Amino acid sequence: MGSSSRGMFPRQEQSLGDKLFDLMKDPFSSQVAGNSIVAALGTSLGVTAAIFLAFCVLRPWNDVVYAPRLRHADERHKPPPMDKSLFAWFRPVFKTNELEYMHMIGLDGTVFLRVARMLRNMFICLAIVACCIILPVNMAKASNVGQDTSISGIVFTMTPMYLFGQPFWAFVVCAYIFDIIICGFLWWTYRAILQLRRKFMESPDYQNSLHSRTLMITDVARKLRTDQGIVEITDSIKATPDVPRASVGRNVKDLPDLFEAHEEAVIELEQVLAKYLKNPASLPATRPLCKPAKKDPGFGGRQEKVDAIDYLTARILRLEAEIKNVRETVDKRDAMSYGFASYETIESAHTVAYAARSKKSKGALVQLAPRPKDIIWKNLSLDAKTRRWRKFVNSLWITLLTVLYFVPNALIAVFLAQLNNIASLWPEFDKEYRSNPKTWAVVQGIAAPALTSLIYYFLPIIFRRLSIKAGDLSKTSRERHVISKLYSFFLINNLIIFSLFGAVFSMVATTVDLATKNNMKWYDIINEVHPLVNTMIALCRISPFWVTWLIQRNLGAAIDLSQAVNLGWGSFSRKFLNPTPRELIQRTAPPPFDYAGYYNYLLFYSTVALCFGSLQPITLVVTAFYFAVDSSMKKYLLLYVFATKNDSGGLYWRTIFNRLLVGTFLSNCIVALMVAARGGDRTTMLGAMAPIPFLLIGFKFYCKATFDSAMKYYTKGETHKGVEAPPPIDKESRRRDRVAVRFGHPALYQKLTVPMVHEKSKHLLAEVYRGRLDGDLGVTAGYSDVYSMKRMSKENPGKVAAAAGPFEFVSESNMDFENFKDRPEFADEAGGDTGSLYGPSTISRPGTPSTVMDGERGRPMSRGSDRDEPGVGVTYPAGYHSTPSNLREYSPSPDSHGFGRTVSNTSARDDAMLLHGAQPMGGHTPLSSAYTPYSPEHTGQGRTEYFGGR
């Protein structure tokens, strides 16, 4: 018996292996392909309609989720109002034209909608051509189909799987027609986006912004790392009538790391307090504990748990003291290899940038400066050699990720996309599969496309981090690189490998078998394997999967419109979790629009449809329907829900244009593959298609030469008669622009975050926060004594106030983004300074850098355009820019010119302060009272801030 059993197992294992081997060779031989299309179509349309109706019902009663921009945008950027009726959204979405909403959503949002409309119109035209030419040819000329009238049989009859000979001339003709249609739409859109870009550059916001007339200089040689050296570099490129005001970067060393550690400690403390004080009437029996940070010098790497509230509060104070000390010594550090030069006029800056576009001056790279908050500061100091090496390593990581994803991708292709393959290996599942074929057809039509789409959530995060590591200088350039990396990854893995895996596996296995067993020559093996024919058949067999996948994209568009994730997560977290006041405030803000992710959707869907449009014309119909639906839904989302966090000024277009040309070229390759596999006169047909790649390349370079320079540069240094003059500028204000402040590292000026606590827990902090912090936690001398002092109550004179500690209290009624949108810590995440929400006319960089905040935390000192208003200054650290510069208009010392301003104190509010009487970077007049974040009235004595700079 035992011997018999031992003999059975090898035969069973071999049998299972043979089945698996056969499945890997031909994973898409399922007979439920047609049923999957029907199931996907019914499911997608049904669920989409249900979600759409739910959106219409919920929208009027939930402005926080469905219209945050309408609640928070200023008058210039506010979208059209809507009433409470179910279809009130219809008119603003379909009647608001491009010129009207351009200033509401910014140029990036406008370009996105323009691209979506272009794809909608383009695929409608392509679908009409395919259905009028390709589909009749496939259906009429198909042979060897027999009498198969099932849905699957009809679906495969629509493909050229059964086509031979001369009918493939129809595909050659369609390839040219497709290319003409695509290039026509691309050219028309390129011209329209150029016009939008020119209007953007002539707008008052752009004309009066500082970054528009500022150059960013990197890779500066050590001997030129001064303000004067920056001017020498720009003057060596092209002389201009006005001399730029220049600022070389300063070495902030560990300040950014300290800021990051401080932010993490604040967030962690808020989370600990939110959980501990969830029910103020009944506190937990034990206080929360946590492990000290590994880099905390006060604990020497020890990891025993300590009191979380005391430890985190002490850590915040230590970090603030350390930040203050580092800021005061920043002038003793060496200058960095980057700097900025600001001109009096946009014409001068863009003339120099255009002249420097293809060369280095004195070894430095000169280009137009991004917005200050768009810059990735830690990458500015990287030299060219380091950046090249990091890009190489980044490419290796992306290649590794692509290769590693091959295994799960192959398993999805073999099993999840074809459930009958699992049934052939699993007898128990085979019984269930055969008893409910329609049910499993629905699962097959949903499961594989859904799992394939899940990777979208994680890949952008990974690629953003890799792009930052690779040395990208701005966040918008990082997003453009993320788009290109995402597109390449999905093109290789989710389209090419996924679609051709079975055919390639089968051909490799057959080739190895023929070469090893039959000793055949390589040309005989090729004739036996028929690689082109097998590849074409494999693509035809997998086409139903891509049809179902594209059909389900309509469901994804409806889910985006419904904001189901934000709506569900917000309700769930409020009820079952312990959100902090900061998290509750952020959830009421307009979420940032993920341009990289959404553009990748558009590009990948388009490429799939273009590649399979000749193989299965239904894909073009489905894609046209998707873009018709999605373009309207995205218009509503950009008008009423999303904000642009970092506006590139429409510069995503070139990335989109190039990838659409790649998709067009791949579609031509598919046609060439079909012609080579089964065409009648193959040589003549392929010769007729030979000019297509060269025509596409010529079209690309024509558009580059015609549009790109005018799109990027306001002027090339030429004067044109008859051109309308731009809006007048305020030269007196520009004379006072302070490049060193506006384009200084944020670590020098960024205001520190105060932990937020719900006001309902205010009375408990007398016992929760233990007054004087324990000495073994390493509290900086000079701060712990302050917090151990008893404060007198303002509400009840003569009585001791509750020990509030270094917290900011927020009442339930104030937990709304509307009350905090002027504070940079919240506005930055919502794209407040990009011009798409309440932008440059409202928010600017804080005018007064300090290590700790007063009660008016985060509130900008100025209200103006991207530049600060004159008369608002900055107190530099002692000795900052200590090297004299003949370019400085004002001295940074407080007594050189007497420039200063009095900032009024507001009503005292000690509980909103983190440190009392702490001084900014150079010196500080002690505060006589505190500031409240909410009241602008002047109720106490003022303090004077002096400033210098440019």
Secondary structure by P-SEA (a helix, b strand, c coil): caaaaaaaaaaaaaaaaaaaaaaaaccccccaaaaaaaaaaaaaaaaaaaaaaaaaaaccccccccccccccccccccccccccccccccccccccccccccccccaaaaaaaaaaaaaaaaaaaaaaaaaacaaaaaaaacccccccccaaaaaaaacccccccccaaaaaaaaaaaaaaaaaaaaaaaaaaaaaaaaaaacccccccccccbbbbcccccccccaaaaaaaaaaacccccccbbbbbccccaaaaaaaaaaaaaaaaaaaaaaaaccccccccccbbbbccccccccccccccccaaaaaaaaaaaaaaaaaaaaaacccccccccbbbbcccaaaaaaaaaaacccccccccccccccccccccccccccaaaaaaaaaaaaaaaaaaaaaaaaaaaaaacccccaaaaaaacaaaaaaaaacaaaaaaaaacaaaaaaacccccaaaaaaaaaaaaccccaaaaaaaaaaaaaaaaaaccccccccaaaaaaaaaaaaaaaccccccaaaaaaaaaaaaaaaaaaaaaaaaaaaaaaaaaaaaaaaaaaaaaaaaaaaaaccccccaaaaaaaacccccaaaaaaaaaaaaaaaaaaaccccaaaaaaaaaaaaaaaaaaaaaaaccccccccccccaaaaaaaaaaaaaaaaaaaaaaaaaccccaaaaaaaaacaaaaaaaaaaaaaaaccccccccccccccccccccccccaaaaaaacccccccccccccbbbbcbbbbccccccccccccccccccccccccccccccbbbbbcccccccccccccbbbbccccccccccccccccccccccccccccccccccccccccccccccccccccccccccccccccccccccccccccccccccccccccbbbbbbbcccccccccccccccccccccccbbbbcccccccbbbbbbbbbcc
